[in-house]
Amino acid sequence: MKTLSLVFINDLSEENINTIEDVLSNERLRKYLWIEFILNLDMVKACESLIGNLIVKDNLTDALSWYLAFRWILPENKALEELHGRDIVQPYKIKPGIYREKRRNFLKGLIHAGLC
């Protein structure tokens, strides 16, 4: 278990979260993992080796999709772009239903990062 520096999830947690295993074992925090991937380049790099884990891959897919759709307001994330460039993660089009489902969490992440 490698210790990680989390920029978003640690602020949401009631306890100190240091590893990806801590995040994956907490159902409430798992729904914010994709936002952590958008805001934390080091987290993407650290979890690349876990791409076989369906939860990690789905969250990386969400992160890439939202990152590409809202790149104009988000900080640059070369790690996500590299995963996409190597065809490890493929984005989806953010349809209205997906937008309605995830927009609140996305806005929490933007506010936390001081982007809006």
C-alpha positions in Angstrom: 0.0 0.0 0.0 1.6 3.2 -1.2 0.8 6.3 0.7 -0.9 9.0 -1.4 -1.4 12.7 -1.1 -5.1 13.2 -1.7 -6.2 16.8 -2.6 -10.0 16.3 -2.5 -11.1 13.1 -0.8 -9.2 13.7 2.4 -11.2 16.9 2.9 -14.5 14.9 2.5 -13.4 12.1 4.8 -13.9 12.0 8.6 -10.7 10.0 8.9 -7.3 10.3 7.3 -7.2 8.5 3.9 -3.7 7.6 2.8 -4.0 4.8 0.3 -6.2 3.9 -2.7 -7.3 0.8 -0.8 -8.7 3.1 1.9 -10.7 4.9 -0.8 -11.9 1.7 -2.5 -13.1 0.2 0.8 -15.3 3.3 1.5 -18.4 3.4 -0.6 -19.1 7.1 0.1 -15.6 8.1 -1.0 -15.6 5.9 -4.1 -18.1 8.2 -5.8 -15.6 11.1 -5.6 -12.6 9.1 -6.8 -13.1 10.4 -10.4 -12.9 14.0 -9.2 -9.7 13.2 -7.3 -8.3 11.8 -10.6 -9.2 15.1 -12.4 -7.6 17.3 -9.7 -4.6 15.1 -8.7 -2.1 14.2 -11.4 -0.1 12.1 -9.0 -3.2 10.0 -8.1 -3.7 9.1 -11.8 -0.1 8.0 -12.0 -0.2 6.0 -8.8 -3.4 4.2 -9.9 -2.3 3.4 -13.5 -1.1 0.0 -12.3 -4.6 -0.7 -10.9 -6.3 -0.3 -14.2 -7.5 -3.9 -14.0 -9.7 -3.0 -11.0 -13.1 -2.2 -12.5 -13.8 0.6 -9.9 -10.5 2.3 -10.7 -11.0 1.9 -14.5 -14.6 3.3 -14.4 -13.5 6.2 -12.3 -10.6 7.0 -14.7 -13.1 6.8 -17.6 -15.4 9.3 -15.8 -12.5 11.5 -15.0 -11.2 11.5 -18.6 -14.7 12.1 -20.0 -15.4 15.1 -17.7 -11.8 16.4 -18.1 -12.1 16.5 -21.9 -15.6 18.0 -21.8 -14.6 20.8 -19.3 -10.9 21.1 -20.1 -11.3 24.9 -20.5 -11.9 25.3 -16.7 -9.8 22.5 -15.3 -6.1 22.4 -14.6 -4.0 20.5 -17.1 -3.8 16.8 -16.4 -1.1 15.2 -18.6 -1.5 11.8 -16.9 -5.2 11.5 -18.0 -4.2 12.7 -21.5 -1.5 10.0 -21.7 -3.8 7.2 -20.6 -6.2 8.4 -23.4 -3.3 8.7 -25.9 -2.2 5.1 -25.2 -5.8 3.8 -25.5 -5.8 2.6 -21.9 -8.9 4.6 -21.1 -11.6 5.8 -23.6 -13.9 8.7 -22.8 -17.7 8.7 -23.3 -20.0 11.5 -24.3 -21.6 13.1 -21.3 -25.3 12.8 -22.0 -27.9 14.7 -20.1 -28.7 11.8 -17.7 -25.0 11.4 -16.8 -24.7 15.1 -16.4 -27.6 15.3 -14.0 -26.3 12.3 -12.0 -22.7 13.6 -11.5 -22.9 17.4 -11.8 -23.3 18.0 -8.1 -20.1 16.1 -7.2 -18.3 17.8 -10.1 -19.3 21.2 -8.8 -18.1 20.2 -5.3 -14.7 19.4 -6.8 -14.6 22.7 -8.8 -15.4 24.7 -5.7 -12.9 22.8 -3.6 -10.2 23.5 -6.2 -11.1 27.2 -6.3 -12.1 27.0 -10.0 -15.5 28.6 -9.5 
